[in-house]
Amino acid sequence: MKQDVPNLSAVFKKKFFCRSTLEVAPDLIGAILCRRLADGTILHAPIVELEAYTSDDPACHAFRGLTKRCEVMFGPGGYSYVYFIYGMYNCLNVVTEPEGEAGAVLIRAIGTEGGNGPGKLCKTWGITREHNALSLMDPNGELWIVKGPEIPKGRIGTSIRVGISQAQDRLWRFYLKDNEFVSVKNVRPHKPKKKQSQNNRQG
């Protein structure tokens, strides 16, 4: 069946991004991430997996307040937040919330080869720290997001987030069910370690 070609100029308005992070996150499933290369080529693919992070979340970079690294998160929604991690990976986030309230959505996977994982996605599409703080509402820019086909809520799954050591119980990972490009197929719920009773402690 022939697929419709997305309108790569159908960007979201600022008010879409300047909402609660947990409202924006599932609404971005199925939206189209676009990347313009230096030679003018435009890459595009649907967002199929992401995670939400808020300022009251211990796993969020903004949890301890404004820093140079995360300052873009305190601006208005609709901008990119790209950070470097593990000395080798860049990760692309979408800033959410009104100006002054930090929040972001980490894009974990898009529907294309080499796009299943936040670090792999940025490597495949050449997204680096130079793409930090860009408007994602400008179809003439290097990075932007446009509207995709509406995804029924029943096709969007939720789970705990991947690879974090704090706030592991929050079901803030959203993904397109049964999609081959989702980076992690089975995420097991976090089970806190049982405290050792006084009688069973060593020593």
ROBAPA-593204 format. One line per 10 residues: for each residue x, z, y of N, C-alpha, C. Coordinates in nm, 2 decimals. Atoms other than C-alpha are relative to their C-alpha. Last residue first. Layout:
BEGIN
X Z Y X Z Y X Z Y; ...
This chain:
BEGIN
-0.09 -0.10 -0.07 2.80 6.14 -0.90 -0.07 0.13 0.02; -0.13 -0.03 0.06 2.56 5.85 -0.98 0.07 0.11 0.08; -0.12 0.04 -0.08 2.20 5.87 -0.87 0.13 0.04 -0.07; -0.07 0.11 0.06 1.93 5.89 -1.14 0.13 -0.04 0.08; -0.05 -0.03 0.14 1.79 6.23 -1.06 0.09 -0.10 -0.06; -0.10 -0.11 -0.01 1.77 6.17 -0.68 0.06 0.03 -0.14; 0.05 -0.13 -0.01 1.58 5.84 -0.74 0.11 0.10 0.00; -0.03 -0.08 0.11 1.74 5.51 -0.67 -0.05 0.14 0.02; -0.09 -0.11 -0.03 1.55 5.31 -0.41 0.03 0.09 -0.13; 0.05 -0.14 0.01 1.41 5.00 -0.55 0.10 0.10 0.03
-0.06 -0.09 0.10 1.55 4.68 -0.41 -0.06 0.14 -0.01; -0.09 -0.10 -0.05 1.31 4.47 -0.21 0.06 0.09 -0.11; 0.04 -0.13 0.06 1.16 4.17 -0.39 0.10 0.11 0.05; -0.11 -0.10 0.00 1.18 3.85 -0.19 -0.06 0.13 -0.05; 0.02 -0.11 -0.10 0.93 3.59 -0.30 0.11 0.10 -0.01; 0.06 -0.12 0.06 1.08 3.30 -0.50 -0.02 0.11 0.11; -0.06 -0.11 -0.07 1.13 2.97 -0.33 -0.07 0.13 -0.05; 0.06 -0.13 0.04 1.07 2.68 -0.56 0.07 0.11 0.06; 0.12 0.02 0.06 1.13 2.32 -0.44 -0.08 0.13 -0.04; 0.00 -0.10 0.11 1.40 2.37 -0.19 -0.14 0.00 -0.06
-0.14 -0.04 0.04 1.50 2.08 0.04 0.00 0.10 -0.11; -0.01 -0.14 -0.03 1.16 1.91 0.07 0.13 0.06 -0.06; -0.11 -0.03 -0.09 1.24 1.54 0.03 0.01 0.14 0.05; -0.13 0.01 0.07 1.03 1.47 -0.28 0.11 0.04 0.09; -0.08 0.10 -0.06 0.70 1.59 -0.12 0.15 0.00 -0.05; -0.03 0.11 0.09 0.47 1.77 -0.35 0.07 -0.11 0.06; 0.00 -0.02 0.15 0.34 2.00 -0.08 0.03 -0.13 -0.07; 0.10 0.09 0.05 0.45 1.93 0.28 0.00 0.01 -0.15; -0.05 0.12 0.06 0.64 2.24 0.40 -0.12 -0.09 -0.05; 0.12 0.09 0.02 0.60 2.55 0.61 0.06 -0.13 -0.06
-0.04 0.13 0.04 0.84 2.85 0.60 -0.12 -0.09 -0.03; -0.01 0.08 -0.12 0.72 3.15 0.79 0.07 -0.13 -0.03; 0.03 0.13 0.06 0.59 3.36 0.50 0.00 -0.10 0.12; 0.09 0.08 -0.09 0.77 3.67 0.63 -0.02 -0.14 -0.06; 0.14 0.00 0.06 0.91 3.89 0.35 -0.09 -0.09 0.08; 0.01 0.09 0.11 1.28 3.81 0.42 -0.14 -0.01 -0.06; 0.14 0.05 -0.01 1.28 3.97 0.76 -0.03 -0.10 -0.11; 0.09 -0.09 -0.06 1.66 3.99 0.73 -0.14 -0.06 0.01; -0.02 -0.14 0.05 1.92 3.84 0.50 -0.09 0.10 0.06; -0.01 -0.10 -0.11 1.83 3.47 0.55 0.01 0.14 -0.07
-0.14 -0.03 -0.04 1.90 3.18 0.31 0.01 0.10 0.12; -0.11 0.02 0.09 1.55 3.03 0.29 0.13 0.05 0.06; -0.11 0.08 -0.06 1.23 3.15 0.46 0.12 0.00 -0.10; -0.10 -0.08 -0.07 0.94 3.30 0.26 0.11 -0.10 0.05; -0.08 -0.08 0.08 0.67 3.05 0.16 0.09 0.09 0.09; -0.08 -0.10 -0.07 0.40 2.83 0.30 0.08 0.08 -0.10; -0.03 -0.12 0.07 0.24 2.50 0.18 0.08 0.10 0.09; -0.11 -0.07 -0.06 0.08 2.23 0.39 0.02 0.14 -0.08; -0.12 0.07 0.05 -0.14 1.99 0.19 0.12 0.07 0.05; -0.02 -0.03 0.14 -0.45 2.21 0.23 0.12 -0.06 -0.06
-0.06 -0.13 0.02 -0.42 2.20 0.60 0.03 0.03 -0.14; 0.09 -0.10 0.03 -0.48 1.82 0.60 0.06 0.14 -0.03; -0.02 -0.05 0.14 -0.20 1.63 0.76 -0.10 0.11 -0.03; 0.05 -0.14 0.01 -0.29 1.42 1.07 0.01 0.04 -0.15; 0.13 -0.01 0.05 -0.08 1.10 1.08 -0.04 0.15 -0.02; 0.02 0.08 0.13 0.22 1.12 1.30 -0.14 0.01 -0.05; 0.11 -0.04 0.09 0.27 1.22 1.66 0.00 -0.09 -0.12; 0.13 0.07 -0.03 0.60 1.17 1.82 -0.10 0.04 -0.10; 0.10 -0.02 0.11 0.92 1.38 1.84 -0.13 -0.07 0.04; 0.14 -0.03 -0.04 1.23 1.30 2.04 -0.09 0.01 -0.12
0.08 -0.07 0.10 1.61 1.27 2.02 -0.14 0.02 0.06; -0.07 0.01 0.13 1.84 1.03 2.20 -0.07 0.07 -0.11; -0.12 -0.08 0.02 1.62 0.97 2.50 0.07 -0.02 -0.13; -0.12 0.08 -0.04 1.39 0.69 2.60 0.13 0.08 -0.02; -0.02 0.11 0.10 1.09 0.84 2.41 0.12 -0.09 0.04; -0.05 0.12 -0.07 1.13 1.16 2.62 0.03 -0.11 -0.10; 0.12 0.06 -0.05 0.93 1.46 2.49 0.03 -0.13 0.08; 0.05 0.07 0.12 1.20 1.61 2.28 -0.13 -0.07 0.03; 0.15 0.01 0.00 1.38 1.70 2.60 -0.04 -0.07 -0.13; 0.06 0.13 -0.04 1.75 1.77 2.52 -0.15 0.01 -0.01
0.07 -0.01 -0.12 1.89 2.13 2.52 -0.06 -0.14 0.05; 0.07 -0.12 -0.04 2.14 2.07 2.25 -0.06 -0.01 0.13; 0.15 0.03 -0.01 2.22 1.71 2.15 -0.08 0.13 0.02; 0.02 0.09 -0.12 2.60 1.75 2.22 -0.15 -0.03 0.02; 0.02 -0.09 -0.12 2.59 2.03 1.97 -0.02 -0.07 0.13; -0.10 -0.10 -0.02 2.56 1.76 1.70 -0.04 0.10 0.12; 0.05 -0.10 -0.10 2.31 1.53 1.55 0.10 0.11 0.01; -0.10 -0.01 -0.11 2.48 1.23 1.37 -0.05 0.09 0.11; 0.05 0.07 -0.12 2.17 1.13 1.17 0.10 0.02 0.12; 0.04 0.14 0.02 2.32 1.20 0.83 -0.04 -0.07 0.12
-0.11 0.08 0.04 2.51 1.51 0.94 -0.04 -0.15 -0.02; -0.08 0.02 -0.12 2.21 1.66 1.12 0.12 -0.09 -0.03; 0.07 0.08 -0.10 1.99 1.61 0.82 0.08 -0.03 0.12; -0.01 0.14 0.04 2.25 1.74 0.58 -0.07 -0.09 0.09; -0.14 0.05 -0.02 2.28 2.06 0.77 0.02 -0.14 -0.03; -0.02 0.01 -0.14 1.90 2.12 0.79 0.14 -0.05 0.04; -0.08 -0.11 -0.03 1.84 2.02 0.43 0.04 0.00 0.15; 0.06 -0.12 0.06 1.66 1.72 0.28 0.10 0.12 0.01; 0.07 -0.08 -0.09 1.74 1.44 0.52 -0.06 0.13 -0.05; -0.10 -0.07 -0.08 2.00 1.25 0.33 -0.06 0.10 0.10
-0.12 -0.04 0.08 1.74 1.00 0.21 0.11 0.07 0.09; -0.09 0.12 0.01 1.43 1.01 0.43 0.12 0.05 -0.08; 0.03 0.09 0.12 1.12 1.23 0.47 0.09 -0.12 0.00; 0.08 0.11 -0.04 1.26 1.50 0.70 -0.01 -0.10 -0.12; 0.00 0.13 0.08 1.39 1.84 0.60 -0.09 -0.10 0.07; -0.08 -0.01 0.12 1.48 2.19 0.74 0.01 -0.14 -0.08; 0.04 0.12 0.08 1.37 2.15 1.10 0.09 0.00 -0.12; -0.11 0.07 0.06 1.41 2.50 1.25 -0.05 -0.11 -0.09; 0.03 0.05 0.14 1.13 2.60 1.47 0.11 -0.08 -0.05; -0.04 0.13 0.05 1.20 2.80 1.78 -0.04 -0.02 -0.14
0.05 0.04 0.13 1.10 3.10 1.99 0.05 -0.14 -0.03; -0.08 0.08 0.09 1.20 3.28 2.31 -0.07 -0.02 -0.14; 0.03 -0.06 0.13 0.94 3.39 2.57 0.08 -0.09 -0.11; -0.02 -0.14 0.00 1.07 3.32 2.92 -0.02 0.07 -0.13; -0.13 -0.03 -0.05 0.92 2.97 2.94 0.01 0.16 0.02; -0.02 0.02 -0.15 0.62 2.94 2.73 0.13 0.04 0.04; 0.04 -0.11 -0.09 0.66 2.93 2.34 0.01 -0.04 0.15; 0.15 -0.03 -0.01 0.85 2.68 2.13 -0.02 0.11 0.10; 0.04 -0.12 -0.08 1.20 2.53 2.11 -0.15 0.00 0.02; 0.09 0.04 -0.11 1.25 2.27 1.83 -0.04 0.13 0.07
0.12 -0.08 -0.02 1.55 2.34 1.61 -0.08 -0.06 0.12; 0.09 0.04 -0.11 1.83 2.12 1.48 -0.13 0.09 0.00; 0.14 -0.01 0.04 2.11 2.27 1.26 -0.09 -0.03 0.13; 0.09 -0.01 -0.12 2.48 2.17 1.28 -0.15 0.01 -0.05; 0.13 0.06 -0.01 2.70 2.25 0.98 -0.07 0.02 0.14; 0.00 0.14 0.05 3.07 2.31 0.92 -0.13 -0.07 0.02; -0.12 0.07 -0.03 3.20 2.65 1.05 0.00 -0.15 -0.04; -0.09 0.01 0.12 2.93 2.83 0.86 0.12 -0.08 0.03; 0.01 -0.11 0.10 2.68 2.75 1.14 0.10 -0.02 -0.11; -0.10 0.02 0.10 2.67 2.54 1.46 0.01 0.12 -0.09
-0.11 -0.09 0.02 2.36 2.54 1.67 0.09 -0.03 -0.12; -0.09 0.04 0.11 2.12 2.28 1.81 0.11 0.11 -0.01; -0.10 -0.11 0.02 1.82 2.39 2.01 0.09 -0.04 -0.12; -0.07 -0.02 0.13 1.61 2.09 2.12 0.09 0.12 0.02; -0.14 0.04 -0.01 1.35 2.11 2.40 0.07 0.03 -0.14; -0.01 0.15 0.00 0.97 2.10 2.38 0.14 -0.05 0.02; 0.00 0.07 0.13 0.90 2.47 2.47 0.02 -0.15 0.02; 0.13 0.05 0.04 1.00 2.61 2.81 0.01 -0.07 -0.14; 0.06 0.10 -0.09 1.33 2.80 2.84 -0.14 -0.04 -0.05; 0.08 -0.08 -0.10 1.42 3.12 2.66 -0.06 -0.09 0.10
0.12 -0.05 0.06 1.53 2.92 2.35 -0.09 0.08 0.10; 0.10 0.11 -0.01 1.77 2.72 2.57 -0.13 0.05 -0.07; 0.07 -0.01 -0.13 1.97 3.05 2.62 -0.11 -0.11 0.01; 0.15 0.02 0.02 2.05 3.08 2.25 -0.08 -0.02 0.13; 0.03 0.08 0.12 2.43 3.05 2.25 -0.14 -0.04 0.00; -0.04 0.14 -0.03 2.49 3.17 2.61 -0.04 -0.09 -0.12; -0.15 0.02 0.01 2.30 3.49 2.52 0.03 -0.14 0.04; -0.06 0.13 -0.05 1.95 3.62 2.61 0.15 0.00 -0.02; 0.00 0.04 -0.14 1.82 3.90 2.39 0.07 -0.13 0.04; -0.08 -0.10 -0.08 1.90 4.08 2.07 0.00 -0.04 0.15
0.05 -0.13 0.03 1.63 3.89 1.87 0.07 0.11 0.09; 0.04 -0.07 -0.13 1.71 3.56 2.03 -0.04 0.14 -0.02; -0.11 -0.02 -0.09 1.91 3.43 1.73 -0.03 0.07 0.13; 0.00 0.09 -0.11 1.61 3.50 1.51 0.12 0.02 0.08; -0.07 0.11 0.05 1.64 3.68 1.17 0.02 -0.11 0.11; -0.15 -0.03 0.02 1.55 4.01 1.32 0.08 -0.12 -0.04; -0.04 0.03 0.14 1.22 3.85 1.44 0.14 0.03 -0.02; 0.01 -0.13 0.07 1.07 3.99 1.76 0.04 -0.01 -0.14; -0.09 -0.09 -0.06 1.20 3.68 1.95 -0.01 0.14 -0.06; 0.05 -0.06 -0.13 1.04 3.44 1.71 0.09 0.11 0.05
-0.08 -0.12 -0.04 1.16 3.21 1.43 -0.05 0.04 0.14; 0.03 -0.05 -0.14 0.95 2.95 1.24 0.09 0.13 0.02; 0.01 -0.14 0.00 1.08 2.74 0.94 -0.02 0.05 0.15; -0.05 -0.07 -0.12 1.05 2.37 0.87 -0.02 0.15 -0.02; -0.03 -0.14 0.03 0.98 2.12 0.60 0.06 0.06 0.12; 0.07 -0.04 0.12 0.83 1.76 0.59 0.02 0.15 -0.04; -0.05 -0.14 0.03 0.91 1.62 0.93 -0.08 0.05 -0.12; 0.09 -0.11 -0.02 0.83 1.25 0.92 0.07 0.13 -0.03; 0.05 -0.05 0.13 1.11 0.99 0.96 -0.09 0.12 0.03; 0.12 -0.09 0.00 1.26 0.79 1.24 -0.05 0.03 -0.14
0.03 -0.05 0.13 1.59 0.61 1.32 -0.13 0.09 0.01; 0.09 -0.12 0.00 1.61 0.40 1.63 -0.03 0.04 -0.14; 0.09 -0.02 0.12 1.90 0.16 1.66 -0.08 0.13 0.01; 0.14 0.03 -0.03 2.02 0.12 2.02 -0.09 0.01 -0.12; 0.02 0.15 -0.01 2.39 0.09 1.94 -0.14 -0.04 0.02; -0.07 0.06 -0.12 2.46 0.45 2.04 -0.02 -0.15 0.01; -0.15 0.01 0.02 2.19 0.58 1.80 0.06 -0.07 0.12; -0.05 0.13 -0.05 1.83 0.67 1.90 0.16 0.01 -0.01; -0.14 -0.01 -0.04 1.69 0.95 1.68 0.05 -0.14 0.04; -0.07 0.13 -0.04 1.32 1.00 1.62 0.14 0.03 0.05
-0.12 -0.02 -0.07 1.14 1.29 1.44 0.07 -0.13 0.02; -0.12 0.09 0.02 0.79 1.20 1.34 0.12 0.03 0.09; -0.04 0.06 -0.12 0.51 1.46 1.30 0.13 -0.08 -0.02; 0.06 0.13 -0.01 0.39 1.52 0.95 0.04 -0.07 0.13; -0.01 0.07 0.13 0.45 1.89 0.96 -0.07 -0.13 0.01; -0.11 0.10 0.00 0.48 1.97 1.33 0.02 -0.07 -0.14; 0.05 0.13 -0.06 0.13 2.13 1.34 0.11 -0.10 0.01; 0.07 0.08 0.10 0.25 2.39 1.08 -0.05 -0.13 0.06; -0.07 0.04 0.13 0.52 2.51 1.32 -0.08 -0.08 -0.09; -0.06 0.13 -0.01 0.33 2.49 1.66 0.06 -0.04 -0.14
0.10 0.10 -0.02 0.09 2.77 1.58 0.06 -0.14 0.00; 0.08 0.01 0.13 0.34 3.01 1.44 -0.11 -0.09 0.00; -0.09 0.07 0.10 0.57 2.94 1.74 -0.07 -0.02 -0.13; -0.06 -0.09 0.10 0.28 3.04 1.97 0.08 -0.08 -0.10; 0.10 -0.09 0.06 0.22 2.77 2.23 0.08 0.10 -0.09; 0.01 -0.13 -0.07 0.44 2.59 2.48 -0.11 0.09 -0.05; -0.12 -0.09 0.04 0.52 2.31 2.23 -0.01 0.14 0.06; 0.00 -0.01 0.14 0.18 2.14 2.26 0.11 0.09 -0.05; 0.10 -0.11 0.04 0.15 2.22 2.63 0.00 0.02 -0.15; -0.07 -0.13 0.00 0.47 2.01 2.69 -0.09 0.11 -0.05
-0.02 -0.05 -0.13 0.29 1.69 2.58 0.06 0.14 -0.01; 0.08 -0.12 -0.03 0.36 1.54 2.25 0.02 0.04 0.14; -0.06 -0.13 0.00 0.52 1.19 2.23 -0.11 0.11 0.03; 0.11 -0.09 0.00 0.34 0.87 2.13 0.05 0.15 -0.01; 0.01 -0.04 -0.14 0.63 0.64 2.22 -0.11 0.11 0.02; -0.12 -0.08 -0.04 0.75 0.58 1.87 0.00 0.04 0.14; -0.02 0.03 -0.14 0.40 0.46 1.76 0.11 0.09 0.05; 0.03 -0.10 -0.11 0.43 0.49 1.39 0.02 -0.05 0.14; -0.12 -0.03 -0.07 0.43 0.18 1.16 -0.04 0.10 0.12; 0.01 0.03 -0.14 0.13 0.20 0.93 0.13 0.04 0.07
0.01 -0.12 -0.08 0.22 0.20 0.56 0.00 -0.04 0.15; -0.08 0.01 -0.12 0.14 -0.10 0.34 -0.02 0.12 0.09; 0.08 0.00 -0.12 0.00 0.00 0.00 0.09 0.00 0.12
